[in-house]
Amino acid sequence: MQSENPLIADFVKLMNSAAGTFAGMTREARDGARERLKETLGGLDFVSREEFDAVKDMAAKAREENEALSERLAALEAKLAK
């Protein structure tokens, strides 16, 4: 059932326009915030997963070599102590 009252019809049109404007402002604010976040994060120095894994592997290898050298040193020191 529609109203024949022009005042109510104008009020409904105004509310529909306001809702559309508010939705547009919300979209614009969201898109602007997303763009600012991309710009901010784009300036930071992040490493890729491949680079991280490569450095992690290098550290593990260095740790193993360090342990092997420590054992070798302990054996040489024990030999000299005799």
Backbone bond lengths (Angstrom), bond angles and torsions (degrees), N, CA, C in turn:
res aa  C-N    CA-C-N  psi(-1)  N-CA   C-N-CA  omega(-1)  CA-C   N-CA-C  phi
1 M - - - 1.437 - - 1.516 109.28 -
2 Q 1.302 116.97 118.60 1.452 121.80 179.94 1.516 109.93 -98.18
3 S 1.330 112.45 149.33 1.457 118.11 179.46 1.518 109.61 -86.79
4 E 1.319 115.63 143.46 1.457 121.16 176.94 1.519 110.83 -90.40
5 N 1.332 116.39 -3.29 1.456 121.51 -176.47 1.529 109.41 -75.27
6 P 1.343 119.04 119.07 1.469 120.93 -178.81 1.525 112.79 -66.94
7 L 1.315 117.72 -27.70 1.464 121.11 178.38 1.535 110.11 -64.81
8 I 1.320 116.04 -43.80 1.472 120.35 178.85 1.522 109.64 -68.07
9 A 1.303 118.82 -41.04 1.464 122.11 179.09 1.525 110.93 -62.23
10 D 1.335 116.36 -41.90 1.467 119.69 177.33 1.526 111.22 -65.86
11 F 1.324 116.98 -39.12 1.460 121.06 178.60 1.530 110.32 -63.69
12 V 1.315 117.03 -42.35 1.473 121.14 178.86 1.525 110.00 -63.73
13 K 1.329 118.02 -42.67 1.472 121.25 177.23 1.520 110.72 -61.27
14 L 1.328 116.29 -41.73 1.473 120.75 179.11 1.522 110.83 -62.52
15 M 1.325 116.97 -43.70 1.471 120.85 -179.65 1.528 110.62 -66.67
16 N 1.322 117.55 -39.03 1.473 120.13 176.97 1.522 111.04 -63.71
17 S 1.315 116.82 -41.19 1.466 120.58 177.96 1.522 111.02 -65.50
18 A 1.340 116.24 -41.37 1.460 120.31 179.09 1.527 110.69 -63.59
19 A 1.329 116.82 -41.26 1.469 120.29 179.04 1.524 110.42 -63.87
20 G 1.331 116.83 -41.53 1.467 119.91 178.10 1.513 111.85 -64.79
21 T 1.326 116.13 -40.48 1.460 120.41 178.38 1.522 110.70 -64.90
22 F 1.335 116.34 -43.19 1.458 120.12 179.42 1.524 111.07 -63.15
23 A 1.327 117.88 -41.53 1.469 121.63 178.34 1.531 110.24 -62.82
24 G 1.337 116.30 -40.86 1.461 119.98 178.10 1.521 111.89 -65.06
25 M 1.342 116.64 -40.61 1.470 120.04 178.26 1.523 110.74 -64.64
26 T 1.325 116.12 -38.82 1.461 120.44 178.72 1.526 110.81 -63.17
27 R 1.331 116.35 -45.84 1.470 120.52 177.76 1.522 111.03 -60.66
28 E 1.320 116.41 -44.04 1.464 121.20 -178.72 1.529 110.90 -63.17
29 A 1.329 116.70 -43.17 1.473 120.93 179.11 1.525 110.51 -64.44
30 R 1.326 116.86 -42.68 1.466 120.52 -179.97 1.524 110.98 -63.65
31 D 1.332 116.02 -45.07 1.467 120.12 179.88 1.525 111.22 -65.24
32 G 1.322 117.03 -39.07 1.466 120.26 178.33 1.518 111.66 -65.05
33 A 1.336 116.52 -43.39 1.469 120.37 179.17 1.523 110.30 -64.18
34 R 1.326 116.69 -40.44 1.466 120.60 179.34 1.535 110.63 -63.10
35 E 1.332 116.13 -41.05 1.474 120.43 179.90 1.528 111.12 -66.40
36 R 1.334 117.11 -42.12 1.473 120.23 177.79 1.520 110.86 -63.01
37 L 1.319 117.24 -39.73 1.462 121.07 178.95 1.524 110.56 -64.64
38 K 1.326 117.23 -41.79 1.465 120.40 177.53 1.522 111.06 -61.85
39 E 1.329 117.04 -41.95 1.461 120.54 179.22 1.522 110.92 -64.09
40 T 1.332 116.07 -41.73 1.466 120.61 -179.35 1.517 110.86 -65.31
41 L 1.319 116.62 -48.53 1.461 120.22 -178.65 1.519 111.97 -70.39
42 G 1.318 117.21 -27.56 1.459 120.63 -179.83 1.516 112.03 -66.69
43 G 1.319 117.55 -27.23 1.456 120.79 -179.56 1.519 113.47 -82.35
44 L 1.322 117.44 -11.54 1.466 120.22 -178.81 1.517 109.89 -83.16
45 D 1.318 115.57 153.63 1.461 121.13 179.55 1.531 109.92 -93.87
46 F 1.287 116.70 96.58 1.457 121.62 174.56 1.519 107.77 -102.87
47 V 1.325 115.41 146.84 1.461 119.23 176.46 1.516 108.99 -97.00
48 S 1.305 115.24 152.90 1.461 119.20 177.68 1.523 109.39 -78.02
49 R 1.293 115.44 163.87 1.464 120.58 179.88 1.531 110.22 -62.65
50 E 1.331 116.88 -37.56 1.460 120.61 -179.83 1.523 110.83 -63.72
51 E 1.342 116.75 -43.23 1.466 120.00 178.88 1.519 110.76 -64.47
52 F 1.336 116.92 -41.59 1.458 120.62 178.96 1.519 111.14 -61.44
53 D 1.344 116.17 -45.54 1.466 119.73 179.88 1.524 111.50 -64.14
54 A 1.331 117.43 -37.24 1.463 120.76 179.58 1.532 110.22 -64.31
55 V 1.319 117.61 -44.41 1.472 120.85 179.61 1.525 110.36 -67.73
56 K 1.322 116.58 -36.95 1.465 120.59 177.83 1.525 110.52 -62.52
57 D 1.337 117.21 -42.94 1.464 121.17 177.83 1.526 111.44 -64.66
58 M 1.341 116.04 -40.20 1.466 119.82 178.20 1.525 110.75 -62.92
59 A 1.326 117.22 -40.63 1.468 120.77 179.58 1.525 110.69 -65.87
60 A 1.334 117.76 -40.58 1.466 120.99 178.51 1.525 110.50 -63.66
61 K 1.329 116.75 -42.05 1.467 120.81 179.16 1.532 110.23 -64.68
62 A 1.325 117.43 -42.57 1.465 121.07 179.33 1.529 110.37 -63.89
63 R 1.330 117.04 -38.41 1.463 120.71 178.09 1.525 110.46 -63.71
64 E 1.329 117.70 -43.11 1.466 121.50 178.96 1.528 110.93 -63.61
65 E 1.334 116.33 -43.02 1.466 120.33 178.34 1.526 110.61 -63.67
66 N 1.333 116.53 -38.82 1.464 120.57 179.22 1.530 110.68 -63.88
67 E 1.323 116.64 -42.05 1.461 120.22 178.19 1.528 110.78 -64.48
68 A 1.333 117.61 -41.73 1.463 121.09 179.76 1.524 110.34 -64.32
69 L 1.337 116.80 -42.11 1.466 119.87 178.81 1.521 111.61 -67.13
70 S 1.321 117.47 -35.23 1.470 120.85 177.33 1.522 110.48 -64.15
71 E 1.333 116.91 -41.69 1.464 120.52 178.15 1.527 110.54 -65.06
72 R 1.331 115.41 -41.50 1.461 120.22 179.38 1.527 111.19 -63.80
73 L 1.320 116.33 -41.86 1.468 121.11 178.56 1.516 110.79 -64.39
74 A 1.329 116.71 -42.75 1.461 120.27 178.81 1.526 110.42 -61.72
75 A 1.341 116.93 -39.65 1.466 120.41 179.41 1.526 110.19 -66.70
76 L 1.329 117.70 -41.54 1.469 120.30 179.01 1.526 111.39 -66.56
77 E 1.311 117.37 -39.68 1.472 120.79 178.40 1.537 110.46 -65.52
78 A 1.333 116.07 -38.38 1.469 119.37 177.82 1.513 110.64 -66.16
79 K 1.331 116.29 -37.01 1.464 120.90 179.26 1.521 110.39 -66.94
80 L 1.347 116.66 -40.70 1.468 120.27 179.83 1.527 111.43 -70.20
81 A 1.295 117.75 -30.45 1.460 121.46 -178.28 1.534 111.85 -71.02
82 K 1.303 117.87 -20.25 1.470 120.91 -178.45 1.468 112.98 -72.29
